[in-house]
């Protein structure tokens, strides 16, 4: 198996929180926590930050990540993350002749990500030769699809995804969630993607994907000022 690289996309622009990737969270810049868990995982051959911002690059280098290039302006706005990852792979293979087997996407807005979770994801990818990707998920407790509904133009209720029938018509029952099968949602903590899937199909999660389950706390994503306040409270409690 070839090289597995970690990529942390961290552009300078942010609508919700300006320069959130280097905003201090409990004394450290937000991106520090992702670099730290990536290094401690011991599962990555290289840890690369893709950024268009000089201060983000400086701080990332300071904490032990590589910043081998400045991200081009055409992929520094609101573009699909797949294009950012493709740029990293092309740069390494064309400019450095460094061959990549898989990319591990680590978004810097997940400060509670554990090193062991990164390690588990990479190990799961390596263990399954047919795997084209691995993603982290957590269990859906509330907001079950069995309780969801749609409304027509007259505000009439239509059950959305209920398994319950009455006279062959779908109905909503106030059943306990424990009676439903377990469902999971992707949470963005870790993505492992085979290079061929990324480069040939511009996908991060493929048809042969596996999953690692994380806790709700680990899945906390910081996007707003309120998210920062919640994260600060959790950090202090830890």
HELIX and SHEET records of a PDB file:
HELIX    1   1 UNK A   20  UNK A   22  5                                   3    
HELIX    2   2 UNK A   30  UNK A   41  1                                  12    
HELIX    3   3 UNK A   54  UNK A   62  1                                   9    
HELIX    4   4 UNK A   73  UNK A   75  5                                   3    
HELIX    5   5 UNK A   81  UNK A   95  1                                  15    
HELIX    6   6 UNK A  115  UNK A  127  1                                  13    
HELIX    7   7 UNK A  145  UNK A  147  5                                   3    
HELIX    8   8 UNK A  177  UNK A  179  5                                   3    
HELIX    9   9 UNK A  195  UNK A  201  1                                   7    
HELIX   10  10 UNK A  225  UNK A  237  1                                  13    
SHEET    1   A 6 UNK A  46  UNK A  50  0                                        
SHEET    2   A 6 UNK A   3  UNK A   9  1                                        
SHEET    3   A 6 UNK A 100  UNK A 105  1                                        
SHEET    4   A 6 UNK A 184  UNK A 194 -1                                        
SHEET    5   A 6 UNK A 133  UNK A 139 -1                                        
SHEET    6   A 6 UNK A 209  UNK A 213  1                                        
SHEET    1   B 2 UNK A  24  UNK A  25  0                                        
SHEET    2   B 2 UNK A  28  UNK A  29 -1                                        
SHEET    1   C 2 UNK A 149  UNK A 151  0                                        
SHEET    2   C 2 UNK A 157  UNK A 159 -1                                        
SHEET    1   D 2 UNK A 165  UNK A 166  0                                        
SHEET    2   D 2 UNK A 169  UNK A 170 -1                                        
END                                                                             
